Every structure is written in structure tokens, then in C-alpha cells.
Amino acid sequence: MGPIPNHFAFIMDGNRRYAKKEKLEEGAGHRAGFSVLMSMLKYCYELGVTYVTIYAFSIENFKRKPDEVQNLMDLILEKIEGLLKEESLVNKYGIRVYFIGNLKLLSKPVRVAAEKVMKATANNTKCALLICIAYTSCDEIVQAVHESCKNKWEEIQPCNSHKSFSGRVEEVDGKSIDDGIGHSVQELFGVQTNELRATRASTFCNDVAEGVERTDKKSGVAGHAVHGSCGKWGEVQSLEASRTGDVVIPNVKSEKLLVDLSILKVVDIESHMYMSVAPNPDIVIRSSGETRLSNFLLWQTSNCLLYSPNALWPDMRLWHLVWAVLDFQRNHSYLEKKKKQF
């Protein structure tokens, strides 16, 4: 015996093959698959699983025949609206529902229905259902990097209030501010050189904790010797003021803060992932015997067990889930050891 997985993820593969095998009409396989999904969700929540993620519709699925895509969207809309019924699984188990993916790719009725369900279940706290729709892992990673860069730029931008009116910036620690630090920022954000120089010269000024006023003996210009921190970006060792024309320009003895501001960290990207609302999956179950992830949770599954029963999704039953749990328990010590190595 061992722990029950906290987070299951399902790739529901084989609906169309099931319909073909059983000589059913087009779309019948997906309806049969939805019934199995409801059963699997019930089993998971009865076992004490907190998070369940399902791969409902990939961005790649939009490339299928238009009639098939429309039929799938109609079915998805029907089932989304059914989630709000009083007797639904969501209300019975107190499930909070998230729709994960590039939702703007969905038709307006489906998108509105999804937003309505998320709002209606926002106060449910017992467990969560994450429905990946109009989703691929590549799209998730790209948008996370984009949002991280945007936020990084917005953190730097307020410091422009300290830049020179002329746009000229003096040397920092005896070096031109262009040397070594700015190229990655300039390439990252695509800003003009003068604006970038002015920004670099004042990045550390916005969140400084305390300043002690003094007078520069040589020029007679009031400046500040500042000691403290600029939020999470590091420690400012010192700040002196010098005059260039009519403008006071800060000179810094340490470039550490400026370097830090130009770096995107893993935690920055992860905080902007669609899946940031849940911990990484403990186990991924893909039906039909396939072992491919098919662009599903690539970032989150590096230390995750993959279980691939041969059954097509509509043929999945409770005993498949039990075997998956037993397989997870058997490999739990190894998986935990691998996680600690990262």
C-alpha cells in the first residue's frame, strides 16, 4: 500500500476507433467517452483525489474536418451547460472547474458557457476539475514566456521617471551602461537604445528602502546616499549623484541588480502557465495503449508516471484506474527520489 495520487491527468484516446469498432455513427464514440469520463471522475473523487485534469480538445483538433469539429463543439457546449445542473457531479462533490487553454480560439457560445461555469464554481474548495480545451503544451509555454517578458518590462518601466531629460546616461562603475548588461534586455524587449539606456541607469531606484540626503561637496548639488533593497531584484550597495548639464544621473558601484533585471527565471514562467492553478500531475493515464503525450502537459510531467492501458477510452473501467493507482504506489519511492534531484 502507498499514497493515493493527488493529481490524475487523462488523455482520452480512442473515441473514434471505438465508434468504428462498434459500427456506430460519427460522434457516438465521443458521447460514450463522456459517460466513461463521468464514471472516472466519480471514482477519482471517491478515492480522495484532489485534482483531475482531462485533455478534452487540442488546438491541433481544429485541423479536423469542419463538420467533425462543429459536432465536437456542440457536444462540449451541451456537456458544459450540464455541469451546472443541480444533480451534477460538480455540485455533488464540491468541484471547482477550470477551463485551461487558449480560450479565445473557442466559439463565443462555448467560451461564454465555460466562463459561466468557472464563475459559478469559484467557491468550491473540495476538489478541482481542469478541462484542457483549445490547448497544447507548446501554446501554454509560449504564452507563459510572453507574459513573463511583458511583466518583466512593466517592472523595469516605472524607473523611467528617473531618467535624464536629454536621454544621455553616464557611466556605471566606470563602464558604459551599454557594456555587457543591456544587450539581452534590448533583444528581449525590442526597445530603442536611448530609452533602454535611461531605464538601465535607474532600474534600482523604484523600490529603494531608505535614503539619506547629503550634499555633494564638489558640485554643491543635493543628492542621496541610498542603502536598502529594490524588492526581489537584489541589494543596492550604494548610490551617488553627479551632475551632467542640468540633470542628476545616478552612478552605481554594483551591476548585480541590473543583471538580475535582465533575467527571466523559471519561477517567472511557471507562474504564468495555464496550469499554475494546480500542482504537477502525479500520474498521466492515456488509453488505447499509446505512450505519447501528444503535446499535453510537457512542462509539468517530467517526474510523472505514465500509465497506458490497451483499452480504448470508452472501454475504460474501474479496474483500469485501480491498476494505475497500484502502479503509482509501486513506483512512488522512485518518483519521489527523482523529484528531489531537481
Summary of the structure (lengths in Angstrom):
residues: 342
radius of gyration: 27.1
end to end distance: 26.1
largest distance: 92.1
contacts: 1057
relative contact order: 0.15
helix: 47%
strand: 19%
